[in-house]
Amino acid sequence: MKQHVIIQVKNLIARFHEHIILDRISFEVYQGEILVIVGESGCGKSTLLKHLIGLYHPPSGQVLIEGEDITTCDEVEFQKVLRKIGVLYQGSALLSSMTLSENVALPIQEYTDLPHDSIDTMVKMKLTLVNLGGYEHYLPSEISGGMKKRAALARAMALNPTILFFDEPSAGLDPLSSAELDNLIITINRNLGTTMVIVTHELHSIFAVAHRVIMLDARAKGIIAEGNPHELRDKSTNPFVRQFFNRQLTHH
Amino acid sequence: MRTSKTVPSYHCVVSKGEGERITLHVEGRMDVTTAAPMISELRLLLKNSPPLSLTVDLERVTYLDDFGVLVLVELKQILSRGNGNFYLTNAQGKVREILDLLKFPTLPESVATIRKVPSTIFVRLGEGTIGVISDMKYLISFLGAVCLALFFILFHPKSLRGEDTLSAMQRTGVDALPIVGLISFLLGLIMAFMSSVQLKQFGTNILVASLVALAMVRELGPIMTAIIVAGRSGSAFAAEIGTMKISEEVDALFTMGFDPTRFLVVPKIIATMIVVPLLTLFSNMFAISGGLIVGVLMLDLTANAYLAQTLHTLTLSDLLWGFFKSGVFAFLIAWIGCLRGFQVRGGASSVGHATTSAVVSGIFLIILSDAIFAVILQYWG
C-alpha cells in the first residue's frame, strides 16, 4: 500500500555557526505513523526537530509539510502550517503565569468560535483525557514534572493537529509516568490518527511506540539507519546501530 | 418539519417524531472546524422548546473527534436541563471508539471541577497580614545574612570573589557613566537656567554657581545617581538572582557548599558601594559643567569666576556627606535588589514582579533614608 507522505525533508543542511551538524539529509514521514528520531546526544536530533517546526531556518534544503515548503513560504502560509502541528517541548513550556486550564484554553479561544462555556467543557475534557481532571486551577509550578508534560500534551493537541512533535517526551520522568505518556501517545495516534514525530533516546519508549525509527549519527552527519526498531536491533548490518538498540557500550 | 443547513462539511437534518420526540441526523465531519457552527445552530434550534427526548443518529458521521463529542455533550446538557432524555444511535467503528475513549456516558459530570471556594474578606485579610509578617521576617533575616557575610569577608578578604566583584563594578559603574553624565549635565543646565531667571532680577548672577554646586553635591547628585543605579542595576540583580532561583542554580550553589549570600550578594554589594560614590562624583562634575555653560553663555560670567565661586561655596564636609549618603544608598539598592531576587517563586512572571519591586522599593528606600539623613543633619550639623 502506498502511504501518503505528510512531511518530506529534502537535502536539509543544519549548521551551528560554521559547524555543520546535519549534511544534506532526506527522509519522509507518512500520515498516521509514529516516527522516532534517535541517536546519541549531540547528533542533531533536537536541531532537526526545530528545523521541522520552522524554529530554525536551514542554510539549504527543503522541509515540506503537507506539500508546503516551510523554509521558503510566506508568513500567511506558515501560519496555516502552524495550525496543523502541535509541539510538546522538553521542558513542557507551559506559560507559568497561567493555570493549566488557561494554558489549554489559549489556542482554543484564539482559533475557534466556540462559546465561552463550551470552551470550558472542552478544556476539562482535554485535561481529563491526559488524566489531569480536577487540576484545572493549578499553576504549572504547583504540579509535578510528569503532570506538566501531560498538561503540555493537552495544550499541544488542543486543536487536534494532524502532526504532533515531541522533544524528549520521557526526559526527567519516572518509568511509570514515562510508560503512561507512551500509552497516551499510542492511544491518541490510534484514535485520532495523529502523525507523531518523536525525538528521544529512551529505548523503552522507542520499542513501545515507534512504527519506524530514523537514526542520526554525529560522525556521519546524517541518517545511518532507518526501519523498524526491533529489526534494527537484531538485524542491522551496522554494528553501531545494533549496539545502540541493545544498549551496549561502543568500543572504537 | 424538516430543517436543514449546509455549512462546509457537515449537514444536520432534524426530523420531528411523535409529540416532542426529535431525531437529529448528522452527516459529515464533527471536528474542530464544524463544532462551533454546529453548537450555535443547535442551541438556536432547541432554545425555545426543549424536546422531551432527542435521539442523535451518528450513522453518517464520517469523522468524530473530541470537538464533535463536545457538540454531543452540549446537546445532552440542554436536554437534561429540560428534564428530557438523550439518546445516541448508530455509533460505529471509529466513532464508537472515540466515544468510549472519552467515556461519553459519564460526560459532562465526570469533568465537573471542584470549584475553588472564593475566599472571604477575613481570610484574605488574614492571608495578607501573614504575608506581610513573613515578608518582614525574611527581610530582617536577609539583612542579618548579608551583614554576617560582609563581616566574614572583612576577616577573610581572600574568600571574596574578585572577578565577580570587578565585573559587577563594570556593569554597575563604568557602563552607567554615560547616562549618569548626560542626565547630570542636563540637570545642571536646567537648574542654572531656571535659577538665573530669578537671580538676574537682583543682579546676583554669580550665586547661580553656588546654588548648582550646593544642591548637586549635598542632595541631587547622590539621589539622582542612586535612582539611576536602582533602575539599571537593582533591577538587573533581582532578575539575575530570580532567574537563577527558578532554574535551581541557587540550590546547586547551596548543595555545593557555597553560601548563596556570600557567593552572589556580597560581590554585588561591595561593587555597588565602591562605584556609586564615584558615579556621584562624576555626576557632580557634569552638573557643575552644565551650570558653567549656562553661566558663561547666558549670564556673562567668566569660567574662572564661576569655578572660583563654586569652590568658595563648597566645603569638604559637604562633599564627604554626599559621598557617605551615596554609599548608604548603594548598599540599600544592592541589598533590596538581591532580596527581591531571592524572593522569586514559581515562574517567569514572578521574575518580572521581583524586578519591578526591586526598583520601586529601591527608590523608596533612597528617599526614606535621605529624609532621615536630613533630620540627622538638622540636629547634628
Contacts between the chains, C-beta under 8 A, distances in Angstrom:
chain1	res1	chain2	res2	distance
A	95	B	348	8.0
A	96	B	346	6.0
A	96	B	347	2.2
A	96	B	348	5.2
A	96	B	349	6.3
A	96	B	350	7.7
A	97	B	347	6.4
A	97	B	348	6.8
A	97	B	349	3.7
A	112	B	32	6.4
A	112	B	35	7.1
A	112	B	36	5.3
A	112	B	67	7.8
A	113	B	36	3.9
A	113	B	37	7.5
A	113	B	40	7.8
A	114	B	35	6.3
A	114	B	36	4.8
A	114	B	39	6.6
A	114	B	70	7.6
A	115	B	36	7.9
A	115	B	39	6.6
A	115	B	40	7.2
A	115	B	43	7.9
A	118	B	35	7.8
A	118	B	39	5.8
A	118	B	70	6.0
A	118	B	74	6.2
A	121	B	70	6.2
A	121	B	73	6.0
A	121	B	74	7.7
A	121	B	108	5.7
A	121	B	111	6.7
A	122	B	66	7.3
A	122	B	67	6.9
A	122	B	70	5.2
A	124	B	108	7.7
A	124	B	111	3.7
A	124	B	112	7.7
A	124	B	113	6.4
A	125	B	66	5.7
A	125	B	69	7.0
A	125	B	70	6.8
A	125	B	73	7.7
A	125	B	102	6.4
A	125	B	107	7.2
A	125	B	111	5.6
A	126	B	66	7.0
A	127	B	111	7.9
A	128	B	102	7.8
A	128	B	110	6.7
A	128	B	111	5.0
A	129	B	66	7.1
A	129	B	101	7.6
A	129	B	102	6.7
A	133	B	110	7.2
A	133	B	111	6.0
A	133	B	113	7.9
A	134	B	113	6.4
A	134	B	114	6.2
A	136	B	113	5.2
A	137	B	113	7.4
A	137	B	116	5.3
A	139	B	346	6.7
A	139	B	347	7.7
A	140	B	347	6.6
A	141	B	345	7.3
A	141	B	346	4.0
A	141	B	347	5.6
A	159	B	32	5.5
A	160	B	31	6.8
A	160	B	32	5.4
A	160	B	65	5.1
A	160	B	66	7.0
A	160	B	67	6.9
A	187	B	101	6.8
A	191	B	94	7.4
A	191	B	97	5.6
A	191	B	98	5.8
A	191	B	101	5.4
A	192	B	65	5.9
A	192	B	98	7.8
